[in-house]
């Protein structure tokens, strides 16, 4: 590659990226999941239309895993730990027992109804059963459902990659037939448990490091976070041979839970990086697909498998997994329907392609059609279904976004607070905030005006306020601001303590 070819690649890549970014707006107006736009762009660029040939399944497999690491990091950073912690056992059961049930149902349908041999049937069951972290994180952030449901779905999607990657790999290489299901079960437990422990240790050490080392620029914090997440994934995989996906998700949860400096700026950076990973991933998978190779039999098989996995396998898996957790049927129904498929099944389908499994191309084609059809069916229906089932979160609009910037030499922090439209901070006087002694509201930015508030100054929806707090009073100040946002000036009388939502 010379510099002129690099220039052409940069021009084409920047143009595709810009179109993909604009397509986010278009997909939102049309109510379509953005992944369908990106897959369509990949198909347009591919051999069937513009003629770009891409058939390297091994490269797609490697790049797909790299993109999933970034997506899981973003998901962990933006997931509230107190939402995930109470339902983590539920998420683990759905990621293991639930996936097993779904694989069994789909494999049986593929073998007995479609006539596939058992290796192919189990592969297509394993590939289609896990939920996709990118799709789940993206959709659920737009649907304000109850924290318990959101936490369960996000925990499941963050953890179910580990057992399915292992299952698809062992079936593709033929090892599961040689060593048996007992060996596979032991490997899953080892990879998940040790991977999660490794991720927790890396996350805990990372929080201590970032709190003690004041970096020279706010822009270095997001880079440090991504580096630590990559160390968690690669370190777990290389050093301990455990699930890097489980490790990086747990590490990101720990980092997202901590009140680290420049947290909102870090989340914004990682969010943009995750969008870039999703765009590149879906466009690449669209390039890898060959529409001319997909026949009517593949489309019919995709519809049959799709019905089996979403209507039968998923509902049965959720019912069995949640039977011991006393989850109401309305919440079970929403969890079952919200098990979205996206990039993960297509990325998993590249594993048998890379291993040159017989009929692996057919698996990829079936999964590709399935993802398009059922994402189009499930994604837009979730807001309507959440309202019908009554599982929306009434308190979601009262939460405030708080960013923290350290003043190292003064042993203090600056808290930047944005007051949302439904927050009960609106209408409260500065004195009524009753912040801890030594904490002050130093500036209020309202529209294009900024002013230093007095004790009787009244806050309004849409205000940005800067609060200066000594470092040892930061947590107490954060809790008080959350409490007033939820309960108003008399929050303490109603028992509102300002703890993060659970």
Phi, psi and omega per residue, in radians:
X1 nan 2.159 3.072
X2 -1.759 3.130 -3.039
X3 -1.164 -0.551 3.138
X4 -1.209 -0.700 3.079
X5 -1.156 -0.636 3.078
X6 -1.080 -0.709 3.115
X7 -1.057 -0.756 -3.139
X8 -1.139 -0.707 3.129
X9 -1.125 -0.746 3.123
X10 -1.111 -0.705 3.123
X11 -1.095 -0.863 -3.136
X12 -1.139 -0.747 -3.124
X13 -1.124 -0.744 3.132
X14 -1.140 -0.673 3.120
X15 -1.128 -0.780 3.113
X16 -1.091 -0.753 -3.132
X17 -1.109 -0.736 3.141
X18 -1.123 -0.746 3.090
X19 -1.083 -0.704 3.140
X20 -1.131 -0.677 3.120
X21 -1.140 -0.767 3.103
X22 -1.121 -0.572 -3.133
X23 -1.145 -0.399 3.072
X24 -1.047 -0.761 3.107
X25 -1.115 -0.758 -3.138
X26 -1.115 -0.769 -3.113
X27 -1.131 -0.609 3.106
X28 -1.138 -0.715 3.129
X29 -1.179 -0.638 -3.128
X30 -1.439 -0.190 -3.101
X31 1.314 0.361 -3.126
X32 -1.761 2.486 3.014
X33 -1.073 2.395 -3.052
X34 -1.114 -0.459 -3.108
X35 -1.054 -0.549 3.121
X36 -1.152 -0.646 3.094
X37 -1.115 -0.754 -3.096
X38 -1.209 -0.708 3.064
X39 -1.072 -0.703 3.106
X40 -1.104 -0.673 3.091
X41 -1.115 -0.712 3.097
X42 -1.087 -0.713 3.109
X43 -1.132 -0.685 3.127
X44 -1.132 -0.663 -3.129
X45 -1.338 -0.327 -3.008
X46 -1.276 -3.030 -3.014
X47 -1.112 -0.427 -3.078
X48 -1.337 -0.399 -3.085
X49 -2.094 -1.288 -3.088
X50 -1.540 -0.212 2.972
X51 1.623 0.181 3.090
X52 -1.352 2.131 -3.102
X53 -1.680 2.286 3.077
X54 -2.548 1.936 -3.086
X55 -2.306 0.299 -3.087
X56 -1.508 1.615 -3.102
X57 -1.159 -0.613 -3.135
X58 -1.152 -0.723 3.087
X59 -1.150 -0.724 3.103
X60 -1.077 -0.688 3.103
X61 -1.063 -0.852 -3.108
X62 -1.148 -0.816 -3.139
X63 -1.170 -0.591 3.087
X64 -1.088 -0.758 3.108
X65 -1.128 -0.700 3.116
X66 -1.084 -0.723 3.110
X67 -1.131 -0.689 3.133
X68 -1.133 -0.591 3.078
X69 -1.057 -0.786 3.137
X70 -1.148 -0.732 -3.127
X71 -1.132 -0.741 3.106
X72 -1.152 -0.632 3.094
X73 -1.088 -0.816 3.115
X74 -1.091 -0.727 3.132
X75 -1.100 -0.748 3.128
X76 -1.154 -0.690 -3.124
X77 -1.157 -0.583 -3.070
X78 -1.690 -0.026 3.075
X79 -1.536 2.321 3.101
X80 -1.283 2.153 -3.120
X81 -1.032 -0.681 -3.110
X82 -1.241 -0.248 3.001
X83 -1.441 -0.658 -3.065
X84 -1.396 -0.668 -3.013
X85 -0.977 -0.838 -3.119
X86 -1.162 -0.448 -3.069
X87 -1.889 0.192 3.130
X88 -1.024 -0.761 3.073
X89 -1.010 -0.681 3.116
X90 -1.124 -0.760 3.122
X91 -1.109 -0.680 3.124
X92 -1.136 -0.740 3.134
X93 -1.110 -0.751 3.122
X94 -1.154 -0.575 -3.127
X95 -1.332 -0.256 -3.119
X96 -2.047 -1.181 -3.132
X97 -1.106 -0.785 -3.123
X98 -1.077 -0.758 3.108
X99 -1.109 -0.700 3.125
X100 -1.062 -0.785 3.124
X101 -1.079 -0.797 -3.115
X102 -1.110 -0.741 3.118
X103 -1.059 -0.751 3.127
X104 -1.065 -0.762 -3.132
X105 -1.133 -0.862 -3.081
X106 -1.162 -0.734 3.135
X107 -1.085 -0.678 3.124
X108 -1.148 -0.742 3.108
X109 -1.114 -0.781 -3.120
X110 -1.117 -0.643 -3.100
X111 -1.359 -0.886 -3.008
X112 -1.466 -0.540 -3.084
X113 -1.669 -0.658 -3.098
X114 -1.772 -0.106 3.056
X115 1.310 0.361 3.104
X116 -1.345 2.616 3.043
X117 -1.234 2.892 -2.976
X118 -1.126 -0.642 3.135
X119 -1.081 -0.818 3.136
X120 -1.138 -0.701 -3.112
X121 -1.135 -0.776 3.119
X122 -1.155 -0.682 3.107
X123 -1.054 -0.808 -3.098
X124 -1.233 -0.518 3.039
X125 -1.187 -0.754 -3.132
X126 -1.195 -0.637 -3.104
X127 -1.218 -0.654 -3.036
X128 -1.614 -0.187 -3.026
X129 -1.360 -0.659 -3.087
X130 -1.254 2.557 3.021
X131 -1.397 2.772 -3.035
X132 -1.766 2.174 -3.093
X133 -1.068 -0.773 -3.107
X134 -1.054 -0.814 -3.128
X135 -1.156 -0.770 -3.114
X136 -1.134 -0.846 -3.131
X137 -1.070 -0.771 -3.069
X138 -1.155 -0.782 -3.069
X139 -1.287 -0.761 -3.042
X140 -1.234 -0.408 3.078
X141 -1.224 -0.304 3.126
X142 -1.715 -0.200 -3.141
X143 -1.988 1.888 -3.053
X144 -1.340 1.269 3.128
X145 -1.480 3.006 -3.124
X146 -1.056 2.487 -3.096
X147 -0.957 -0.628 -3.127
X148 -1.081 -0.744 -3.140
X149 -1.215 -0.779 -3.133
X150 -1.087 -0.754 3.131
X151 -1.090 -0.727 -3.135
X152 -1.133 -0.787 -3.123
X153 -1.173 -0.678 -3.137
X154 -1.252 -0.665 3.092
X155 -1.119 -0.745 3.125
X156 -1.068 -0.850 -3.082
X157 -1.189 -0.474 3.107
X158 -1.368 -0.383 -3.052
X159 -1.887 -0.338 -3.008
X160 -1.402 -0.098 3.075
X161 -1.165 -0.643 -3.039
X162 -1.048 -0.962 -3.128
X163 -1.159 -0.594 -3.099
X164 -1.297 -0.665 3.058
X165 -1.044 -0.769 3.139
X166 -1.112 -0.779 -3.129
X167 -1.107 -0.824 -3.121
X168 -1.089 -0.717 -3.141
X169 -1.130 -0.802 -3.101
X170 -1.179 -0.663 3.111
X171 -1.211 -0.687 -3.129
X172 -1.128 -0.655 -3.118
X173 -1.552 -0.135 3.139
X174 1.461 0.070 -3.083
X175 -1.233 -0.565 -3.087
X176 -1.150 -0.551 3.076
X177 -1.228 -0.521 -3.126
X178 -1.401 -0.713 -3.006
X179 -1.768 -0.255 3.019
X180 1.551 2.929 -3.084
X181 -1.221 -0.550 3.140
X182 -1.097 -0.728 3.090
X183 -1.103 -0.725 3.117
X184 -1.089 -0.782 3.132
X185 -1.058 -0.732 3.096
X186 -1.108 -0.699 3.108
X187 -1.109 -0.727 3.138
X188 -1.073 -0.825 -3.137
X189 -1.076 -0.784 -3.138
X190 -1.080 -0.839 -3.070
X191 -1.146 -0.714 -3.128
X192 -1.226 -0.885 -3.046
X193 -1.166 -0.926 -3.112
X194 -1.172 -0.636 3.087
X195 -1.088 -0.752 3.119
X196 -1.143 -0.710 3.112
X197 -1.112 -0.777 3.116
X198 -1.066 -0.762 3.108
X199 -1.083 -0.671 3.112
X200 -1.126 -0.767 -3.138
X201 -1.102 -0.805 3.123
X202 -1.076 -0.738 3.122
X203 -1.106 -0.777 -3.139
X204 -1.089 -0.790 3.110
X205 -1.145 -0.631 -3.121
X206 -1.158 -0.721 3.119
X207 -1.073 -0.798 3.115
X208 -1.067 -0.698 3.137
X209 -1.131 -0.839 -3.068
X210 -1.217 -0.471 3.105
X211 -1.343 -0.443 -3.075
X212 -1.665 -0.371 -3.099
X213 -1.898 1.960 3.100
X214 -1.467 1.924 -3.110
X215 -1.316 2.699 -3.014
X216 -1.265 -0.276 -3.086
X217 -2.575 2.548 3.103
X218 -1.072 -0.510 -3.129
X219 -1.230 -0.252 3.138
X220 -1.405 -0.399 -3.108
X221 -1.119 -0.811 3.082
X222 -1.060 -0.657 3.119
X223 -1.146 -0.682 3.106
X224 -1.131 -0.724 3.128
X225 -1.065 -0.813 -3.133
X226 -1.148 -0.633 3.099
X227 -1.114 -0.761 3.137
X228 -1.147 -0.662 3.094
X229 -1.124 -0.735 3.113
X230 -1.130 -0.667 3.083
X231 -1.090 -0.701 3.128
X232 -1.099 -0.815 -3.134
X233 -1.131 -0.950 -3.058
X234 -1.225 -0.640 3.130
X235 -1.119 -0.751 3.100
X236 -1.117 -0.716 -3.106
X237 -1.232 -0.762 -3.025
X238 -1.436 -0.805 -3.008
X239 -1.417 -0.716 -3.040
X240 -1.962 -0.129 -3.098
X241 0.977 0.792 3.095
X242 -1.996 -3.139 -3.106
X243 -1.242 1.940 3.052
X244 -1.151 -0.523 3.123
X245 -1.148 -0.779 3.091
X246 -1.098 -0.723 -3.112
X247 -1.111 -0.836 -3.070
X248 -1.211 -0.568 3.123
X249 -1.188 -0.772 3.133
X250 -1.165 -0.729 3.086
X251 -1.018 -0.765 -3.135
X252 -1.164 -0.630 3.059
X253 -1.059 -0.770 -3.140
X254 -1.125 -0.772 3.133
X255 -1.147 -0.662 3.117
X256 -1.210 -0.510 -3.138
X257 -1.268 -0.615 -3.060
X258 -1.258 2.506 3.072
X259 -1.445 1.297 -3.096
X260 -1.468 2.750 3.094
X261 -1.041 2.516 3.055
X262 0.948 0.807 -3.057
X263 -1.165 -0.753 -3.123
X264 -1.171 -0.705 3.096
X265 -1.103 -0.681 3.113
X266 -1.124 -0.780 3.131
X267 -1.099 -0.680 3.130
X268 -1.115 -0.739 3.122
X269 -1.099 -0.847 -3.104
X270 -1.171 -0.585 3.084
X271 -1.086 -0.769 3.085
X272 -1.117 -0.689 3.114
X273 -1.142 -0.659 3.114
X274 -1.161 -0.668 3.059
X275 -1.072 -0.745 3.110
X276 -1.068 -0.732 3.121
X277 -1.119 -0.740 3.128
X278 -1.125 -0.781 -3.140
X279 -1.051 -0.882 -3.138
X280 -1.075 -0.698 -3.110
X281 -1.122 -0.876 -3.062
X282 -1.231 -0.654 3.081
X283 -1.115 -0.726 3.122
X284 -1.100 -0.733 3.140
X285 -1.187 -0.588 3.037
X286 -1.139 -0.645 3.071
X287 -1.131 -0.643 -3.088
X288 -1.238 -0.455 -3.126
X289 -1.291 2.685 3.106
X290 -2.240 1.666 -3.106
X291 -0.986 -0.597 -3.139
X292 -1.141 -0.332 -3.126
X293 -1.503 -0.302 -3.066
X294 -1.481 2.040 -3.141
X295 -1.785 3.128 -3.125
X296 -1.079 -0.675 3.125
X297 -1.082 -0.638 3.109
X298 -1.179 -0.695 3.127
X299 -1.126 -0.798 3.119
X300 -1.094 -0.723 3.106
X301 -1.099 -0.680 3.111
X302 -1.106 -0.692 3.122
X303 -1.167 -0.731 3.127
X304 -1.129 -0.826 3.127
X305 -1.115 -0.686 3.135
X306 -1.085 -0.771 3.086
X307 -1.115 -0.716 -3.131
X308 -1.098 -0.728 -3.049
X309 -1.416 -0.600 -3.081
X310 -1.596 -0.665 -3.059
X311 -1.607 -0.510 -3.073
X312 -1.951 -1.096 -3.068
X313 -1.042 -0.793 -3.097
X314 -1.163 -0.803 -3.121
X315 -1.152 -0.706 3.100
X316 -1.150 -0.710 3.128
X317 -1.096 -0.751 3.133
X318 -1.169 -0.749 -3.135
X319 -1.071 -0.782 3.133
X320 -1.205 -0.747 -3.096
X321 -1.153 -0.647 -3.046
X322 -1.664 0.057 -3.071
X323 -1.066 -0.483 -3.133
X324 -1.711 0.152 -3.050
X325 -1.987 0.047 3.098
X326 0.952 0.889 3.099
X327 -1.645 2.188 -3.132
X328 -1.002 2.695 -3.057
X329 -1.111 -0.542 3.117
X330 -1.111 -0.757 3.125
X331 -1.211 -0.658 3.075
X332 -1.059 -0.731 -3.138
X333 -1.095 -0.765 -3.136
X334 -1.160 -0.758 3.129
X335 -1.037 -0.722 -3.124
X336 -1.121 -0.782 -3.089
X337 -1.328 -0.418 -3.103
X338 -1.503 0.148 3.078
X339 -1.360 1.365 -2.993
X340 -1.346 2.489 2.996
X341 -1.807 2.542 -3.134
X342 -2.671 -2.052 -3.078
X343 -1.244 -0.612 -3.014
X344 -0.983 -0.885 3.118
X345 -1.015 -0.681 -3.123
X346 -1.223 -0.695 3.085
X347 -1.104 -0.753 3.110
X348 -1.084 -0.570 3.141
X349 -1.204 -0.275 3.073
X350 -1.341 -0.296 -3.134
X351 -1.152 -0.940 3.069
X352 -1.095 -0.506 3.055
X353 -1.103 -0.789 -3.137
X354 -1.170 -0.558 3.131
X355 -1.481 -0.009 3.121
X356 1.003 0.760 3.056
X357 -1.221 2.413 3.090
X358 -0.965 2.350 -3.137
X359 1.134 0.364 3.103
X360 -1.113 -0.588 3.114
X361 -1.099 -0.614 3.115
X362 -1.179 -0.696 3.085
X363 -1.025 -0.812 -3.131
X364 -1.042 -0.786 -3.114
X365 -1.122 -0.757 3.134
X366 -1.082 -0.796 -3.121
X367 -1.147 -0.677 3.141
X368 -1.050 -0.844 3.122
X369 -1.130 -0.739 -3.126
X370 -1.028 -0.815 -3.113
X371 -1.073 -0.775 -3.133
X372 -1.082 -0.867 -3.047
X373 -1.154 -0.839 -2.998
X374 -1.463 -0.387 2.972
X375 -1.187 -0.705 3.088
X376 -1.110 -0.547 -3.129
X377 -1.413 -0.788 -2.997
X378 -1.447 -0.840 -3.006
X379 -0.934 -0.984 -3.101
X380 -1.145 -0.336 -3.076
X381 -1.490 -0.205 -3.034
X382 -1.126 -0.790 3.102
X383 -1.008 -0.769 3.125
X384 -1.086 -0.781 -3.110
X385 -1.140 -0.669 3.131
X386 -1.092 -0.682 3.102
X387 -1.200 -0.745 -3.120
X388 -1.112 -0.658 -3.117
X389 -1.506 -0.138 3.112
X390 1.204 0.704 -3.103
X391 -1.961 0.311 3.094
X392 -1.315 2.671 -3.122
X393 -1.664 2.001 -3.110
X394 -1.257 -0.356 -3.072
X395 -1.632 -0.048 -3.020
X396 -1.051 -0.625 -3.064
X397 -1.326 -0.141 -3.102
X398 -1.603 -0.108 -3.080
X399 -1.371 2.514 3.118
X400 -1.903 2.609 3.030
X401 -1.618 2.210 -3.117
X402 -2.196 2.159 3.057
X403 -1.872 2.632 -3.083
X404 -2.160 2.269 3.035
X405 -2.173 2.209 -3.075
X406 -1.378 2.483 2.939
X407 -1.909 1.499 -2.903
X408 -1.019 -0.816 -3.047
X409 -1.224 -0.392 -3.128
X410 -1.719 -0.039 -3.088
X411 0.946 0.795 -3.116
X412 -2.449 2.966 3.127
X413 -2.326 2.563 3.009
X414 -1.792 2.147 3.126
X415 -1.805 2.161 3.081
X416 -1.784 2.080 -3.022
X417 -2.061 2.215 3.051
X418 -1.814 2.193 -3.094
X419 -1.619 1.934 3.140
X420 -1.265 2.940 -2.996
X421 -1.109 -0.573 -3.085
X422 -1.705 0.080 -3.114
X423 -1.227 2.495 3.111
X424 -1.461 0.083 2.925
X425 -1.167 -0.512 3.111
X426 -1.091 2.239 -3.122
X427 1.640 -0.076 -3.124
X428 -1.614 2.382 3.058
X429 -1.368 2.721 -3.122
X430 -0.989 -0.757 -3.119
X431 -1.122 -0.523 -3.105
X432 -1.322 -0.169 3.059
X433 -1.153 -0.523 3.139
X434 0.887 0.922 3.097
X435 -1.265 2.758 -3.121
X436 -0.996 2.664 3.126
X437 -1.028 2.278 -3.126
X438 1.719 -0.135 3.107
X439 -1.767 2.399 -3.097
X440 -2.396 2.572 2.990
X441 -1.546 1.916 -2.968
X442 -1.623 -0.404 -3.069
X443 -2.732 2.491 3.012
X444 -2.144 2.222 3.089
X445 -1.916 2.047 -3.090
X446 -2.172 1.855 -3.070
X447 1.145 -2.135 3.131
X448 -1.721 0.082 -3.097
X449 -1.898 2.570 3.066
X450 -2.295 2.438 -3.133
X451 -2.625 2.707 3.059
X452 -1.494 2.061 -3.029
X453 -1.327 2.718 2.987
X454 -1.797 3.078 -3.105
X455 -1.080 -0.552 -3.088
X456 -1.635 0.035 3.123
X457 -1.130 2.387 -3.080
X458 -1.787 2.283 3.107
X459 -1.371 2.660 3.129
X460 -2.268 2.756 3.064
X461 -1.080 2.382 -3.121
X462 1.642 -0.166 3.105
X463 -1.191 2.573 2.904
X464 -1.926 2.220 -3.136
X465 -2.127 2.526 3.076
X466 -1.883 2.159 -3.121
X467 -2.040 2.224 3.093
X468 -1.787 2.173 -3.075
X469 -2.344 2.391 2.970
X470 -0.991 2.562 -3.019
X471 -0.992 -0.646 -3.094
X472 -1.295 -0.197 3.109
X473 -1.855 0.105 -3.060
X474 -1.071 -0.882 -3.098
X475 -1.070 -0.733 3.124
X476 -1.100 -0.680 3.115
X477 -1.166 -0.743 3.111
X478 -1.054 -0.768 -3.135
X479 -1.110 -0.696 -3.132
X480 -1.155 -0.729 3.123
X481 -1.118 -0.719 3.086
X482 -1.114 -0.720 -3.106
X483 -1.080 -0.825 -3.134
X484 -1.154 -0.637 3.113
X485 -1.067 -0.622 -3.130
X486 -1.509 -0.746 -2.987
X487 -1.930 -0.069 -3.121
X488 1.431 -2.977 -3.050
X489 -1.089 -0.400 3.140
X490 -1.799 0.510 -3.068
X491 -0.979 -0.700 -3.108
X492 -1.112 -0.569 3.129
X493 -1.171 -0.484 -3.112
X494 -1.650 0.145 3.092
X495 1.415 0.213 3.132
X496 -1.403 2.086 -3.062
X497 -1.786 -0.215 3.113
X498 1.454 0.227 3.046
X499 -1.150 2.695 3.113
X500 -1.053 2.536 -3.034
X501 -1.048 2.443 3.074
X502 -2.164 nan nan
